Amino acid sequence: MSTTTARVFDLPALPPVLPAFARAALSASRKVTSPVAIPEWTVRVGSLGFDRPHVAAYNALCGFNRADQIAMTYPQVLATPLYLNLMTRSGFPLPLMGLVHVRNRIEMRRELSIDENFDVSVSLGASREVRAGLELDLIVSFSELDGDVLWKATMTVLKRGPKRDGDAPAATTSAPQAEPGLAQYLTISAPEDIGRRYARISQDFNPIHLYATSAKLFGFKRAIAHGLWTKARVLAELSPRLAQSPRLFDVQFRQPLLLPGRATLRYVQESARIDYALLEAAGGKVHLAGTLR
């Protein structure tokens, strides 16, 4: 994709999210032209710390055992106001409503401490045309103060468009393939109100996660579980099974988990690696799949 001039927006603190959601709703009128010019933008905040009550509330909601643990998935939640700020700026070429989070990859060099401060940034990364439309990577980074990146997430979102012959297919993450005797199974439950409870913590008030009535406006039968809550629940179940804290957590989001709902977590563990898939409780639908290692 073609790009425009690089810019860095330095903010004094995390911005409020409600104005961003208002701008997101207004972005529905954006006309997408081809080729899409993705700006080389970064928004960042320096010396950001963690709030202990917020961390504890997140851990309780997602099923982590320690109240003061910085879960591998938590920094991305903290950065929600930054990527909303970035994508709702004038000049961002895509409408936010209707963007689909299709993949998410977290890499970290070491665990983050609740008492540390970090430089946090969100950047618009690579984009590519695929059969389903246009994919865009958003890069979220937590770095030592004026130092190296310690934690990075790559969020891949999709703007659906008309399918065309010859476009590259979207990257896939296969569900773990193994003999039935080698796979293990757990059950994950998603209460009807989990979207609202997660929204209060994550500040992501996307209407498809809140109520059946609001989700139906976007074509869903009921509200759907937030993909990052579901990913965190998978992490809470699987990470204690590894001898050491994981350093990579990869997921592809496939089919939504309707609320309330139950799903079966199937996983295959080999030494320091776990391949997993979250499956429909009754049926063969895959909600998400990936690797933890």
N, C-alpha and C positions, 0 to 999 in steps of 0.2 A: 504494500500500500504506500502511496505517497504521503509525505509528512510535511509539516510546516515548521517554522522556526522554534527551536527549543526554548522553553521558559521554565523557571523555577519560582514557585509561589511560597514564600516563607510566612508562616502564620505564628502568632504569639501563643496560641493555645488551640485545643481542639475546637472546631467551629460548631455552632448549634446545628442540629439536624432538621428541625421543622422547616426553616426556610429552604433547605435543600429539597425536602419532599415536595414543597410547593412548586419549586422550579422543575422538579422531575415531572410533575403532572403537566406543567405547561410545555415540557419538551415533546409531548406527544405530537405536536404540530410540526416538528422538524421534518424537513424533506431530505431523504437520503439520496445523494447523487453518486454516480459512479464515474471514475474511481473515488473511493472515500479517502479524504485526507485526514489522517489521525494526527493531532498535534503532538509534538514532543514535549509533554508537560509533566512536571513533578510538583506535588504539594507536600510540604514538610513542616514538622514541628520539632523543635529542639528540646532536649532534656525533659522528656515526658516520663512520669512515674506511674506506678500502679496504685489503685485505691483498694485497700484491704477488704472493706465490706462488699465492694463490687466484685472482686475476685471470688470471695466466699459465696456470694449469691450465684455467680455463674457456675462455680464448681458444684454447688448443691443441685442446680437445675439440670446439669448435664451428667451427673453421676460420678464425679471425681471424689475420692475419699478424703483428701487433705484440703482444708479450707484455705490454706495459704500457698497452695501449689499454683504455679503459673503453667497451666496446661498448654500443650503444644498448639492447641487451637485458639487460645484466648487472645493473643496479640492481634489477630485479624479482627476480632470483635471490637477491640479497643480502637482500631483504625477505621471503623465504619464511617465516622463523620468526615474523614479525610477523603476516602474514595467517592463519597457522595458529593463532597465539595468539588472534587476534580471533574466529575462527569456532568455536573450541572452548571459549569461555567459557560459563559457565552463563547461560542466557537467550537464547543464539543459537537461533533457532527451527527451523533446518533441519539434517537429518543430513548430515554431510560425505561419507560414503561414498555414491557414486552421483551427486554433483554433477559436471556436465560443463562443462568450460571451452569455451565456444562462440565467444567473440570476444575480441580483445585489441588495444588501441590504445595506442601509445606516442607521446607528444609531448614534445619538449624544446626549450628556448630556445637552448641551446648545449651543446657537448660538456663532459662532466665530466672533471676531471683526477684522476689516481690519487693525487695529493698533497693533495687537498682533503678537508675534513670537511663533513658535511651533517646537517641535521635530517631525519629519515625518519619518515613516518607512513603508516598504512593505515587507511582509513575504509570503513564500509559505506555505499554510495551508493544510487542509485535502484533500485527494483524494479518489475517489471511482469509482468502475466499475459500469456502468449502461448499459441498453440495447443498447444505442446509441454509447457507447464507454467508454472513461475515462474522468471523471470530476475532476477538480482541483480548489480549492479555493485559491484566493490571498487576503490577508488581508492588507488593507491600513489604517494606524492609524495616527491621529494628536493628540499630547499630549501636555499638559503644559510642560514648560521647566523643565526637570527632575521630572515630575509629572505624574498625571493621564491622561488616554486617554479620550479625550473630543469628538472625532469624529472617527467613524470607518466604513469602507466600506468592504463588502465581495463580491468580484467579482468571479463568478463561470464561468470557461471556460470549453469547451468540446473539446476533441480530438476524432473525430469520428472513429469508428472501426466497425468490423463485429458484427452484433447483435447475441447474444447467448441466448438460453433458460435458464431461471433460474437467469439471472442478475436482479438486482433491477432496477425498472423503475426510470427515472429521476424525481426529485421533481417537482411538478406543482403548479402554482398559478392560480386559476380559475378566469375567468372574472366575474364581479359582477352579481349575479343573483337576479333579482327583478322584480316586476310587472312593466310594461311599464310606468305607471303613476308615479312611484316613482323615476325613473331614469331621469337624466338630460343630455343634450347633448351640446357639443361645437365642432367647426371645427378647425382643425390644418392644416396649409399649410406648405409644405416643398419645397422651391424653388430648381431649378435644380442645383444651385451653392452652396447649403448650406453645402455640404460635404467639399468643398474646403475652404469655409469661416470658418467652424468649425475646420478644420485641422490646419489652420494658428494660431488659438487660442489654441487648445488642443495639438498641435504638434503630433497628431496621423494621419500620412499620409498613412494610409492603402488604397491601390489603389481601393478597392471595393467602397469607398465613394467619389472618386474624379471625375471620368469621366466614361461615358458609355463604352468607348473603353477599359479602364483599368479594369472595373468591368466585362466585358464580358470574359476576360481571366480567371476569377474565376467562370464562370458559371451563372452570373447574366445578365438579359436582359438590365438593365440600372444600373447606380450607385444607391446605397442604402443609406438612411439616417443613420448617426451614431446613435447607440442605446442610447449613453449617451447624445447626443443632444436632441433626442426625449424624453428621460426621463426628461431632464431639462425643455423642453417646457411644458410637462405635469405638472411638479412642479410649473412653473410660472403661469399656469392657475388655479391650484387647491389650492395652499397654501393660497392665500388671502381669501378663503372661510372658513378657519378654524379660530376659535377665538384666538388661540395661535399658535406660531410657531411649526411646526411638529417636532417630535423627531425620527420617523422611516419612511423610504421610501423604500418600497419593490417592486421589479418588476421582472417579468419573460418575457424575450424576445422570441417571437414566430415566426412571419413571418416578413421578411424585408419590409420596406416602400420604394418603388421605387421612384426615383427622375426624374422629379418633381412629387409631389404627394399631395394628400389631404386625411385626415383621420378624422374620427368622434370620439371624446372623450366622451365616455359614463361613467357617474359616479353616484354613490349612496352614499349620505352623511347621516351619523347617528351620531349626536353629534360631537365628536372630531375625528371621523374616516371617511375616504373616500375610498371606493372601486372603482376601475376604470378599464376601458379597452379601448385601442385605436384600433378602428375598421377600416377596409377598407371602404372607402367612398361609394363604390358601391359593396356590397357583404358581406359575413359573416366572412371573414378572420380577425383574431385577430393579430394585430402587437405586442402588449404587454399588460400585465395586472398586477395588483397588488394592494397595499394598501398604503395609506398615513395617518399617525396619529401622 
